[in-house]
Amino acid sequence: MRLASLVPEMMDDEQRDLYNSINTGERAKVSLTDDRGALVGPYNTWLYSPYVGERIQQLGAALRFHNALPPNLLELAILMIGCRWSAQFEWWAHARLAKRAGLSDETIDHIKSRERPESATPDELIVHDFCLELLDGKRVSDDRYQETKALIGEKGIVDLISLMGYYTMISMTLNVFEIPLPEGEALPFDES
């Protein structure tokens, strides 16, 4: 890890405000701190730039908890970004959430292997193919756009591409600052 984990007694007022905002917001349904009270995952990095960090965490909360996509499609898109960036922490955290959201183990494994998950539901395949076309081609065809629009609507497409952009930023953050998994957890992606 390239940045020191900040605990509350090390923080200035702006950092403490952000820390409290993260820990009392919608994300607080699960523990976001380690046994010392330091934020885990990408959250600690935001404390180093609290003004920007507050806006990032607000955007993340909006995209995670107020998104037009159903949970399985939301998590599928996040996994595709995590896989694209080989973001260890992101994959580790969201593979579990994807399973709870209804993605099958087989679908999750195919995404991780960068294979089209043929056993996925038709809706999941539409979102998968949209994400893949955008990631690989940097655009989507009219046919792909119309197919996705018919499934999730225009609001859903805005939420989907916003989610993809946000989790690209999260993946970059996790990778640049070498954010570790919790102790004892195996890395999802080979780093050789």
Solvent accessible surface area in square Angstrom, and as a share of the most:
residue,aa,sasa,rsa
1,M,97,0.43
2,R,153,0.56
3,L,37,0.18
4,A,64,0.49
5,S,24,0.15
6,L,15,0.08
7,V,10,0.06
8,P,39,0.24
9,E,144,0.64
10,M,105,0.47
11,M,9,0.04
12,D,78,0.41
13,D,109,0.56
14,E,106,0.47
15,Q,26,0.12
16,R,84,0.30
17,D,97,0.50
18,L,2,0.01
19,Y,25,0.10
20,N,71,0.36
21,S,31,0.20
22,I,0,0.00
23,N,41,0.21
24,T,110,0.64
25,G,35,0.34
26,E,67,0.30
27,R,15,0.06
28,A,44,0.34
29,K,162,0.69
30,V,92,0.53
31,S,93,0.60
32,L,16,0.08
33,T,37,0.22
34,D,51,0.27
35,D,145,0.75
36,R,137,0.50
37,G,18,0.18
38,A,1,0.00
39,L,4,0.02
40,V,53,0.31
41,G,3,0.03
42,P,10,0.06
43,Y,27,0.10
44,N,3,0.01
45,T,11,0.06
46,W,11,0.04
47,L,0,0.00
48,Y,94,0.36
49,S,52,0.34
50,P,24,0.15
51,Y,142,0.54
52,V,78,0.45
53,G,1,0.01
54,E,33,0.15
55,R,119,0.43
56,I,25,0.13
57,Q,14,0.06
58,Q,98,0.44
59,L,85,0.42
60,G,0,0.00
61,A,15,0.11
62,A,46,0.35
63,L,12,0.06
64,R,54,0.20
65,F,61,0.25
66,H,120,0.54
67,N,26,0.13
68,A,46,0.35
69,L,9,0.04
70,P,59,0.37
71,P,90,0.56
72,N,32,0.17
73,L,3,0.02
74,L,10,0.05
75,E,7,0.03
76,L,0,0.00
77,A,1,0.01
78,I,0,0.00
79,L,1,0.00
80,M,15,0.07
81,I,1,0.00
82,G,0,0.00
83,C,4,0.02
84,R,80,0.29
85,W,91,0.32
86,S,44,0.28
87,A,0,0.00
88,Q,15,0.07
89,F,19,0.08
90,E,4,0.02
91,W,11,0.04
92,W,44,0.15
93,A,18,0.14
94,H,12,0.05
95,A,20,0.15
96,R,115,0.42
97,L,44,0.22
98,A,0,0.00
99,K,115,0.49
100,R,171,0.62
101,A,27,0.21
102,G,54,0.52
103,L,4,0.02
104,S,53,0.34
105,D,77,0.40
106,E,91,0.41
107,T,1,0.01
108,I,15,0.07
109,D,81,0.42
110,H,45,0.20
111,I,6,0.03
112,K,73,0.31
113,S,67,0.43
114,R,141,0.51
115,E,87,0.39
116,R,101,0.37
117,P,0,0.00
118,E,114,0.51
119,S,63,0.41
120,A,11,0.09
121,T,67,0.39
122,P,104,0.66
123,D,61,0.31
124,E,6,0.03
125,L,27,0.13
126,I,33,0.17
127,V,0,0.00
128,H,7,0.03
129,D,17,0.09
130,F,4,0.02
131,C,0,0.00
132,L,64,0.32
133,E,45,0.20
134,L,46,0.23
135,L,37,0.19
136,D,88,0.46
137,G,49,0.47
138,K,148,0.63
139,R,178,0.65
140,V,39,0.23
141,S,56,0.36
142,D,116,0.60
143,D,118,0.61
144,R,65,0.24
145,Y,73,0.28
146,Q,100,0.44
147,E,69,0.31
148,T,0,0.00
149,K,70,0.30
150,A,92,0.71
151,L,54,0.27
152,I,26,0.13
153,G,27,0.26
154,E,103,0.46
155,K,128,0.54
156,G,0,0.00
157,I,11,0.06
158,V,87,0.50
159,D,18,0.09
160,L,0,0.00
161,I,77,0.39
162,S,43,0.28
163,L,1,0.00
164,M,9,0.04
165,G,43,0.41
166,Y,9,0.03
167,Y,10,0.04
168,T,31,0.18
169,M,65,0.29
170,I,7,0.03
171,S,0,0.00
172,M,88,0.39
173,T,20,0.12
174,L,5,0.02
175,N,57,0.29
176,V,81,0.46
177,F,59,0.25
178,E,86,0.39
179,I,14,0.07
180,P,75,0.47
181,L,18,0.09
182,P,58,0.36
183,E,180,0.81
184,G,81,0.78
185,E,82,0.37
186,A,85,0.66
187,L,96,0.48
188,P,24,0.15
189,F,25,0.10
190,D,125,0.65
191,E,121,0.54
192,S,135,0.87
